[in-house]
């Protein structure tokens, strides 16, 4: 429908021009007023490129992202633990760490809902409503928002959602995602969003399938960069100034079947359940087995650290939320802590994330450029809880001292 409407509009414009009685650039007849071109106010667009490591910018295939970084600011951003997709996307739009906003994993349980498991398809507000995302804060302030995919975007907060949103679909192409943003921005000013989100998942998918160092992953990085270039060109054609804040949720580390720790071989059979495993594992002892599970997990071993949730290192900011399992095991980057036999036809290979946020492989992309961002180049590393306060500042939303982050890393580069 979008392409049909554009062709139709172009045909009407051509017909009107053909009917004109004078040259195209001739001044209007006397007494007929001209309509000045609209002076659009800047919009703010938060773009996530899932699984995009900052060092991908050095591969020579990202001219558009590199140009934005040169015209604004960039950094190697530290994700929150666990460095997986849903917790970090919710942190990016709430300014809270997973332990506080409640989305503590891509998969989790809650004692208040026995027998239920949260997965990445869960839309029930029960799992999300401990923190308010930016688009809801914006809507409450009268700032129209639109989300072209983001975890949690379709969850209602007291009946309130973004003014416009699209249900996530993996098969929606990069071009179609950009088209949705531009179509929203073609609207009249009173129904045009001022804060938008856009999400690309293909770099993460390629990193998982091929590994972060594979040429095929680099080719997908180039595809997303081309989509960013097209987005910028379409914004320019509209005369739409934009503050672009481009982020990733985490990085990616190469994995191998040779780097696997089998927790199920260390724990007595029938003594535990695992809500998640891989780069990190969440273990719940079954009733009466707490001591033997603790004895098996807490002994020192290479490439793995395990803690009771109360003893998780403070730097990870994790373990106080009731949804965090009683034991957390964290593998060294590139290793896997598994609780079951991998499928014979799919041995561990490619890439994974979920490791210590301090691991270089987990670093996440950050770029910001636009009329409210001074060109100051590379910033010092900061935590991703600071992104939401930055956007609140640009949108002129009041600061929230209850957040875990602040706009402190950006105060020297923000301009009104």
N, C-alpha and C positions, 0 to 999 in steps of 0.2 A: 504493500500500500504506500509506503514512503516514496519509493521510486516512481510509482504511478503519479502521485500527487505532484512530485517535482516536475516530471515531464509535462503534466497538464498545465502547471503554472508557467513553465517556460513557453509553452505553445500560446497561451493567452498573451504573455508579454510580447512575443514575436508578432502576433496578430495586431495588437495595439500599435506596435511600432510601424507595421506596414501600412496602417491606416492614417498615420500622421501626415499632415499636409506640408510640413516643412522639414528641414534637416534635423537629424536626431539631436544635435547639440544646440539647436536654435533656442533663444530665450523664449519663455512662455509669452503668449499674447498679453497686451497691457490689461491690467485689472485682474489678472489671475495670479493668486498668491502661490509661491512655491512652498513645499513642505521640507523643512531642513532634515538632513540625515539625523537619525536618532543618536544621541550621545549615551551609550550604554554604560551603566555603572558596572564595576568589576564584579564578577562572580568568583566563588571559591570552589575549586574542584579537587577533591581528595581521591587520588588514584592509587590503588593497590596492585602491584605486580607480584603475585604470590611466589615466594621462593626465589626472589631475585637478590643475589649477592652483590655487594658493591663492587667487587673486583670484576664482575661481568662488564663493567663500563670500560675496562682496559683491553677488551678483546678486539677493538677496531670495528665493531658492527653496530654501534649505538650513537650515530651522529646527532640524533634529535635529543636524546637524553643528555648527552654530553653538552650540547648547546644550552639546554636549560640549566644544567649545573653551572656552566660558565657565566650565565646571565643572572644567576641567583646564588643559592647556597646548596651545599651538599654535605653529607656525613656518612660515616659507617655507624649505623644505629644498632644499639643493643636491644634484642628482643626481651620479653619477659619469659620467665620459666612457668610452664614447659614451653619450649620454642616450637609450638605447633599452631595450626591455622586458626581455629576458632578462638582460643584464649587470647591470642595476640591481636586478631582483628577487633575483638571486643575491647581490649585495652586501648587500641589506637583511637577508638571513638568515644571512650568513656574517661580516659585519663586515670584509670584504676588498674592495679595489678590483678591477675586472675584470682588470687587468694581473697580479694575484696569484692570483685564484681561477680564472682560465683561461677563463671564459665572456666572451670579449672582444668578442662581437657576436652579433646575432641569426642571423648567417650567418658561418661561418668555416671555415678549413681548418687542417690540422695535417700537417706533413711526415712524421710517423710513420705517417700513414694516407693514403698517396697515392691520389688519385682520390676520396676521401670528402669530403663537404661537410656540415657541421653546419647544420641548420635548426631552426626552432622545433618540429619534430616529433621531434627526435632524443632518444632515451631511453637510449642507450648510456652506461654509467657512465664510460667512457673520457674523455668530454668534460666531466664534472662533478666528478670525484673529487679535484681539487686542493684542495678546501675542504669542510669539513663544515657542513651547514646546522643551524639551531637545533633542528629536530625530532629530528635524530639525536643531537645533544648531550643534548637533554632525555631521549630514550629511554634513553640510556646511564646517565643519572642516576636512572632510575626514574620519570621524569615522563611519563605517557602523553600522546601527542600525536595530533592529527588535522588533516589538511589538506584543506580544501574548495577545491581548485585552488591551485596555485602552480608556477611553472616549476621543474622539477627534483624535484617532490614524489614522483614514482613511480620515482626512481632508487634502486637498492639500494646501500648503503654496507656492504660486507662482509656482505651478506645482510640488513642491517637497514633497515627502512623505518618510517614513522610507523605507530602501531598501527592507525589508520584513515586512509584516503585515498580520494579520488574521482578517477578519470581525467577529465582536462579535456574538457569538451564545450561548445563555444561556444553551442549552443542551449539549454543548461540555464538556466532563467530566474533572475532575481534572487530571486524568491520561493522557488524550489526550493533555491537555494544557502543562503539563510537557514534554510529548513526542515532542511537537513542538519545544520547547526550545532546547532540546537535539539534535534533528535532524538538526536544524540550526547550532549547534556547531560541528557537525560531518563533516561539509564541509571543503574543503581546506582553508588554511589561508587567501587567497586573497578574498574569498567570505563569510567568517565567520564573523558574527556580533560581535562587541566589546561592544556595549551597547544594552541591551535588557530590555523589560518590560514583566511582567507576572501578570495576574489578576485572583483572585478567588472571586466568589460572594456568595458561599453557606453559609458562616457564617452570612452574612447580611440577606439572605433569611430566615434562621432559626430563627435569632433574631427577625425579623418582625413577623414571623408566631407564634412562641412559646413564645417569650420573652427572655431576656438575661439570666435569672436565671433558665430556664428550662433544665432538663437533656438532652432533645433532641438537644438543642443548643450546650451543652457541647459535645455531641457525634459528631456533625458536626465539632466542633473545633478540635477534635481528628482526624477526616478524613483529614482535611487540614494539620495538623501537619504531618500526614503520607505522604502526597504528598510532603511536604518540605523535609522530610527524604529521599524520593525516588529521588527527585531532587539532593540532596547532594550526594547520592550514585552514580547516573549517572554521575555527574560532576567529581567525584573522579575516576570513571572507565575510563573516557576520559583523565584523567590527566590534567583537565582544572581548573586552579586556578580561583576563582571568588570572587569579592566583592559583597556580598549579602546585599542589603538595603531593609528591609522588613517593610512595613508601613500599616496603615489603614487610611481611610479617615475620620472616625468618630467613635463614640461608639454607644451605644444603651441603651434606658431607657424603663422600663416596662410601659405599658399604660393600661387603663381600661375604660369601659363605664361609670364608676362612676366619672371620672375626665375629664369632657367635658364642655367647654364653648361655647355656641351657639351665635356667633357673628351675625348671620342672625336674631336672635330674638331681638337684640339690635339696629339694623340698620333699618331705614324705608324701606319697600319693594320698589324695583325699584330705589334705591338710589346709588347702587354700583355694581361693578364687583370684583371678587376675582380671581387672577391668581394662587394662591396657598393657602392652609390652612393645618392645622395640628399642629405640634409643633410651627410653626410660620405661619402667614398669611400675604399675600400681598393684600392690598385693594386699589382700584381705584374708587373714587367717580364719578358718572355720572355728566354730565354738569349741573350746577345749584344746586348741592347737596353737595358741598364741606363743607359748614358750618355745616350742620346737621350731616354729617358723622364724621367730626372732633369732634363735641360736644358729639356724642355717644361713640366714641372710646377713647377719651383722658381723660375721667373721671377715677379716680382711681377705681380699682376693684381687688379682690383677685385673685392670681395665674396668672395674665396677666398684661403685660405692652404694651402700644401702643404709637407710636410716629409718628409725621410727619417725612418724610425721612430726612429733614434737621436737625432734633433734635435727631436722633438716637445716643445713647452714643458713644463717640469717641473710646472707647475701642473695639467696634465691627467692626471698620474700614469699615463701610457700609453706603451707602446712597447718595454718590456723583454720582454714575453711572446713566445715564438716563434710564436704564432698571429697576432700583429699583422702585417699585410702590410708590405712594404718601404717603401711610400709611403702616407701618409695625407693627404687633402685635406679641409679643413673649410670649409664654406660659411658665410657670414654668415646669421644667423637670418632665415628667410623665403626664402632662396635655395636652389637645388638644384644639386648638381654631378652631372651625369648622364653615363653612358658609353654611352648608346644612345638611339635615337629613342623618345620616349614613344609609346604606342599612340595612333593617330589618334582613336579614340573615347573615350579617357580622358586628355585633357591634364592636366597638373599643376593641381590645385585642392584646396581644403579646407585640411587642416592636416598638419604633419609635425613630427617630433622627431628628435633625434640631434645637435643643435647643441651649441655651447660651454655647459657647465653654468653659466657665469656669466651667460648671456643671461637676462634677466628672463622671457622666454617659456618657458624650460625649468624654472623653479622648480616644486617638487613639494609637494603637501599633506603636512602633518604635524599630527596631533592626538593627544593622549593624555589619557585620563580614567579614573579608577577609584579604588579604595580605596588603592592604593599611590602615587597621583599627587596632590600638593598642587595646589590651584587657584592658579596663578601667572600665568596669562594668556599673552601673546605673548612668546616667547623670541627671542633673537638667532638669526640664520641659522646653520645648521650643516650639515655634510656627512652624507650618508645612511649612511656607514660607522658612524655613532654609534648607529643604531637597534638593531642586534644586541646591542651591549653593554648598552643600556638594558634590553632584554628579558631578557638573562642576569641582570641585577641583580634584576629583578622576580621571576624564577623561582628566585632564589637559587642560580644556577649560578656556579661560580668564574669570576672575571675571567680573561681570556686576554690577556696582554701582547703576544702576537704579532699581534693584530688591528690593522688600520689605524685603527679608530675606538676611542672610549672613551665611558663614560657621563658624562664631565665636563660636557656641557651640561645634564645633568639632576640632578646631585647635590643641588642646592638644593631640588628639588621632589620627590625620592623619599622615601617614608616607609614604614616597615615595619609 
